[in-house]
Amino acid sequence: MKESFFKKLEENQDKIVKKWVEFALSTYPSKAKEFFEKQKDPFLNPVGNVLKNELMEIYKGLLQPKAPEDLCFHVDPIVRVRAVQDFSPSSAVMIFWGLKDIVKEVLEIKDFDGSEWLEMDRFFRRIDQLCLLAFDIFMSCREKIWELKTKEVHANIRNILRHYQNQRKKDEGGS
């Protein structure tokens, strides 16, 4: 009897997640990628640390019979960092879609029987849902950033107007 697809995913977890982290790091400029890979101190390398820890937790969650509700808690820190960096929405969430190709590569998917294809399809649908979740989180973060920037601009305008009014009062009183 052939091993199930999910059993193969479990057995290859470390190898798949390692490649997934490498893929995620490859989306950064070469100097940053090099730093993230080499620096092991989590306080000096929060981005690399978050990727390694959270991608492992996300992967474990995807292997569960029913995707856990707390998956968003592991997706959020990754996407939140990417939202404040110079990533487009698609570039920010592509690291999650990349898991499909990594799984295909590591498991050498070629000659699956019908049940394995069904399990793979079920797993890949979970990845699709993960990507949609990541996109929603990314857009929420970007909306918050723009909201904060808008408030800052409004505060600056109020300060300029207040300064202008005070200067005008001085000019009128001093004339």
N, C-alpha and C positions, 0 to 999 in steps of 0.2 A: 504494500500500500504506500502510495506517495505521501510525502509530508505536506501538510496544509501550507498555504501561502503565509498565513499569519504566524505559523510556527517558524517558517524560514525568516520572516521579518524579526522575530524575537531572537533567533540564533545569531543573526547578523547585525543586531542592534548597535553594538559598539562601532563596527566598521561603517555602517550606514551613517550614523550620527557624526562620526569623525569626518567623513566626506561631506556631509551637509554643512558642518561648521566651516570646513575649508571653502566650500562653495560660497557661503555667506560672507566670509572674509574676503573672497576674491572680488566682491562688489565694491570694495573700498580701493582708493588709490594705492599704488604699490608700497609707498613708504608707510602708510597707515596699516596696511595689511601685514607688512613685515613686523611692525611694532606689536600689533594685536597677537600675532603668532608667537613671538619671542617672549614678550613680557608676561610672566606667570603671576605676578602680584595682582590680586583682584582690585586693590585700591588704586594701583597705578594704571590698570587696564580694565576699567569697568565695562567697556564695550565688548572686549573679547570674553570677559568673564560672563557677562549676561548671555552672549550668544551660546557659549559652551553649556552653561547650566540650563537655560530655558529651552534650547533646541532639544536637549535630552528629555526634559520633562514633556515637551510637546509630543515628541516621538512616542514616549511611553503612553501618553494619553490617546494617541491615535491607534494604538494597538488594543485598547480596551474594547470589549464587545459593544459597548455603547460609549461614544465619545464623551468624556467627562465634561461637566458644565464649567469646571474651573480652568479649561483650556485658555480662556481669554486672559487669565491672570499670568499665564506664561507667554502669551503672544504680546501682551501690552508693553512690557519693558523693551522688547526688541523693536517694536514698531514706533514706540514713543521716541527712542533715540534716533531712529531713522527719519522721523518726522521733523526733527529740528536740524537735521543735517541736510545736505544738498541733494536729496533724492526726489525724483518724481514719484507720484503714487505707484505707478507700475514697477519702477525700479525698487521701491521700498518693500513691496510685497512679493517680488519675484523669487526671493529666497525660499519662500514656502512652496511655490510651484516646482522649484528645482528638485525638491525631494522626489518627485515622480521619476525623473531621469536617473537619479542616484540609485533608487530602488531597482529600476530596470537594469542598470549597469551591474550593481553588486550581486543581484540574484540571477544575473545572466538569463533574463526572461526570453525564452525562445520556444520551448516545447511544453507548454502548460496544457493540462487537460481542462475540460469544461469547468469543473468546480474551482480550480485555481484561478481561472480567468474571472469567474464571478467574485471570488474573494479579492482579487486584485482590483477589480472595478469598484467594489465596496470600499476598499482602502483608499483608492484614488478619489472617490467621491468625498471622503472625509477630508482629504487634502484640499479639494476644491472649496469645501465649506470653511476650512481653516483660512484659505486665501481671502474669501469674502469677509470673514471676521477681521482679518488683518487690515483689509482695505477700509472697513468701517472704522476701526480704531485709528488708522492713519488719518482719515479725513476728519475725524473728531478732534484729533490733536492739532491738525492744521487749522481747523476752524478756531480753536482756542488761541493758537498763536496769532492769527489775524485779528481776533477780538482784542487780545492784549495790545497788539500794535496799534489798533484803532484807538483804544483808550489812551495810549501814550501820545498819539498825535493830537487827540482832543485836549489832553492836559497841556501839551506844549503850546497849542494855539491859545488856550485860556491864559497861560502864563505870558505869552507875547502880548495879548490884548490887555491884560492887567498892567503889564509894564508900559505899554503905549498910553493907556489911560492915566497912569500915575505920572508919566513924563509930560503928558498934555496938561494935567492939572498944575504941575510945577511951572510949566512954561506960561500958562495963563495967569497964575498967581504972581509969578516973578516979573511979568511984563510991566 
